[in-house]
Amino acid sequence: MQDTVYETKFEESQSFRQKGLFVVYFILLALLGLFIYADVQQIILDRPFGSKPAPIVVLVFITFFILALLVLFYVARLQTIISEEGVKFRWVPFQRAFSHYTWENIIKAEIIKYGFVGYGLRLTSYGTVHNVAGNKGLQLTLKSGGRVVLGTQKPVQLEAFLQQIDKLPKDYSERLSG
């Protein structure tokens, strides 16, 4: 006789590293290179950059702003943890603590497919959507009347875990096949 192994939690960490975003990274890197070049020209070589050079303070500020954007974009990630206690998520590095919904405060949880809503935190007709990539997510309908959607790149594993802990609607499998 073989024992069935049950997972105690579902964890997912999603970063902004999709193939399509390489264009954004490339543009930011190109801009950063241009502003570093302008900084070197004006600060180190004491030559004006362009016919109407910007003040050094402005150049340095823009350079650091672009660098900060690049770093934040690269390190930002959505962490999701789902267990028998509830659903927790946070945006690293913007949130230290997890946002947490206990199952007692959730009326319904289901995997949905939604249209493109953009990346990051969005207010949409689906509710508050936390999205890194794709168009599938866990929609939570809360007792407070609100709805929260957590995007996922692992909808099959998430669905299996939610079924394992008995948190999907009773007619969920029928609706998927119908």
N, C-alpha and C positions, 0 to 999 in steps of 0.2 A: 504494500500500500504506500502510495506516494503522498506526502503532505503538500497542501497548496500553500504557496508563499504569497502573502499579501503585503503590498507596499503600505507604509504608514503615512507617507506624504508624497505629493507631486511637487517637484521643484523645476523651475525654468528660469534661465537668465538669458535675456535677449539684448544684443548690442546692435548699434547702427553700422553694420558691416556688409550690407547687401551689395551685390554686384552693381546695381544701378546707381548707388551712392558714390561710386568712385569718381563720378563727374564733379560732385560737390566737393569732395576731398581735393581733387585736382585743381579746381578753381580757387579754393581757399589756399592751397599751397602756392599756386602761381601768384596770387595777390600778396601772400606773405613774402615770397621771394622779391617781388617788385618793391614792396615797402622796406624790406631790409636793404635792398640796393639803394633806394632813395635815402634811407637813414645814413648809410655809409658815405654816400656822395656829399650830403650836407653836413653831417656831424664830424666825420673823420677827415674827409678830403677837402672840406670847406668849399665845396662847389654847389651852386644852386641846382636843384633837380627840377627841370622844366622851366618854361618861360615865366611862370608865376609861382615860384616855390612856396609851399606851405610852411608855416612856422615849424621849427623843430619839435616843439611840444605836441603839435597836431600829428606829425609824422610818427613820433614815438608812441603816442596814444593809439593811433590806428594800427600800428604794427603789433602792439601788445593785445589789442582787442581781437585782431584776426587770429593771433596765436592762441588766445584764450578760447575763442570759438572752436578752433581746430581740436584743441585738447579736450574740451568739454564734449564735443561731438564724438570724439573717439572713445572716451571713457564712460560716457553715459550708457546706462543699461536699465532695463526693466526687470526686476527680480520678482518672481511670483512663487509663493509657497501655499499649497492647499493641503489641508489635513482634515481629520475628523472634527477638529475644533472650529475650523473656519477657513477663510481666505485672507492671506496677507500679501501685500505687494508694496514696493517702493521703487522710486527712481534714484539710482545711484549716479552721481554724488549729491543730488539735490535734497534727498530726504535721508536723514539718519535713521529714523524709526520707521517701521512698517505701518502702513494703513491696514486696519484689520476689521474684518466683518465676521462675526460669529454666525454659525448656521441658524441660530435662533433669530437673527435679524435679517435673514435672507428668505424670501418667499419662494423664489424659483431660481435655479441655476441651469443654464443650457448652453451648449456650443452653438454659436450662430455664424453665419457667413454674412458679411456686410460689404457694402461698396467701399471704394477707396475714400478714406476720411482724412488722410494725411498722417504725419508721424508725430509722436509725442502725445501730449494731453489735449484732447479735443472734446468740445461740447457738440453733440450731434443728436439726431432723432433717435439714435440707438441708446442714448444716455451719455455719460461721461466715458469717453473711450481713451484707453491707454494703449498706444499702438507703436510698435517698432517697425514691423513689416507685415505684409500679407493682409488678408481680409477675413481671417477666422479668429474667433475669440470666445471667451467665457462671459456670457451676459448674466449678471446678477440682478434680480429684481428684489429690491429691499422693502422691508416693512414700512420704511419712512416714505415710500413712494418713488424714490429715486432708482435709477438704473446705472450700473457700472459695467463696462466691458473691458476685459483684460485680453489684449491680443495674445495669440499663441502661435508658435511654429510647430507645436506638437499636439494637434487636435485629437489624433487617434489615441495617444497615450493618456491625454487629459480625460477624454471621454471614458476610457477603460477605468481609470482611477475613480472618477465620479460614480460610475456604475458599481464599482467595488465597495465604495462607502455609502452607496444607496442615496445619492444626492441629485440624481436626474429625475425629471418628472416621470410618472409611471407610464405615460404614453409616448415617451421620447423615442424609443426604437421604432414604434409604429409610424411616427411622423417622419422619421428619416427615410423609411422605405416607401412611404406613400406620396 
